[in-house]
């Protein structure tokens, strides 16, 4: 008998038995079930199990939060059920049968961006640090430290830090300017096609032979855009540095072409002709059709969001987005914000200055609010060890940018903390937008996210965090008293 054998046996019964399970797997903290009929589950009884921290449905999977020992629970579950688990990837494939078309699209977007987000987070931290080094006057003319009357930056005062600043642009450029390479690779990885072809395709979008994307506007104005001359037609030699949508369109084109040619080309010569035709056609289509179209789509999306964030009604846009972002996470639609953030940054970026996004700060503030709601719930129910066991790790996780344990383990379960967090997030997001608090990049989506902001925006983001924390905490306590909701 394993440590979790009894709970595993009960869970098997409560999800409808072995015959109701199409596939089962686990991630870092959760059991993931693909069920034939989710209506057969008894969620109320499942969440009463001692080892269960919460449950929810997402991306066609019924997920049960266990915690850090989920691998032990999973092994005991396999033993009592007689089921052999599948990989997370296979579970995702099986789960698609339970998803709507929109959910499948959002799931695909999530799986494309998930592998490259760590690099983007690192890039945001690097840009934030470089901003402190080269853009914040900290010293007067005598070389004395002073933020109030600063005339010189750190790089102007120190040869060493000037060298560090210059060196750090090496990974910074690799992450942001060459982002299409990561995207085309991730698309081919998701589609199960040849990943090295995705990398090569991405490189052709950002090659040094092409006009840098940040110089296109000036070159068009001056009439100096380079081109390939084929006699009967000319194709502009334009790069797509930091462009998201052109890279995604190109990556999907490559993947579908590879699948197509594998069907019609004989096995004996597939190794030669499938990659040749798929890659060459993809490159041509990317530079003649998909690149220009993707650029316009990306510009249109970022323009609409940017206008919403900078118009006279930006306060309303921010308040609504801040309020509804957490429910958006439940549906999985929040994954689309990654692409929008990157487009916003790119639309305001020049060759010498990194752009910012007003959207991502509201996401970070929403995560902080969800964590705070859990903290307030712990305060209300102090002394309750069962709540503490679930709440403390969920609180920490949310403040570090991962909100699912907080939302599904505590806040949604008891409703009023979730509503309080939505209101706190809305007011904090409103403040961040009206104070033009933009982040240099997607960063750690919680309190450490302050490092992704220009130094001169640290004070306003700090105030926004205080608003998120204070409003959410107070409202959670008030709502609990009003509803007399005491957790068990």
Buried (B, 14 or more C-beta within 10 A) or exposed (E): EBEBBBBBBBBBEBBBEEEBBBBBBBEEBBBBBBBEEBEEBEBEEBBEBEBBBBBBBBBBBBBBBBBEEBEBBBBBBBBBBEBEBBEEEEBBBBBBEBBEEEBBBBBBBBBBBEBBEEBBBBBBBBBBBBBBBBBBBBBBEEEEEEEEEBEBBBBBBBEEBBEBBEEBBEEBEBBBBBBBBBBBBBBBBBBEBBBEBBBBBBBBBBEEEBBBBBBBEEBEEEEEBEEEEEEEEEEBBBBBBBBBBBBBBBBBBBBBBBBBBBEEBEEEEBEEBBBEBBBEBBBEBBBEEBBBEBBEBBBEBBEEBBEBBEEEEBBEBBBBBBBBBBBBBBEBBBBBBBBBBBBBBBBBBEEEEBBBBBBBBBBBBBBBBBBBBBBBBBEBBEEBEEBBEBBEBBBBBBBBBBBBBBBBBBBBBBEBBBBBBBBBBBBBBBBBBEBEBBBBBBBBBBBBBBBBBBBEBBEBBBBBBEBBBBBBBBBBBEBBEEEEBEBE
